[in-house]
Amino acid sequence: MTFAVVAALSGNHLLIEDVPGVGKTVLARALATALGSSCRGCRATPSPALRLTGVTVFSPDTATWEFRPGPVFGHVVCSTS
């Protein structure tokens, strides 16, 4: 927990690796909430890069293209399984 707070406040990155079920996602979401930022999730399986970075889709209602950002646009990104 201390490393996560220090990394967030100093503007650095932190990668937390551990076995499933120890609270990594809970820590990421709690930290994002405490910082007033967003927490976006992504699957920890091989997936197309578009799923992570976002995709542009056509909206027939407005006849325009809309960008839907992926998880990497969040301040805190956590892997969900």
Secondary structure, 3 states (H helix, E strand, C coil): CHHHHHHHHCCCCCCCCCCCCCCHHHHHHHHHHHHCCCEEEEECCCCCHHHHHEEEEEECCCCEEEEEECHHHCCEEEEEC
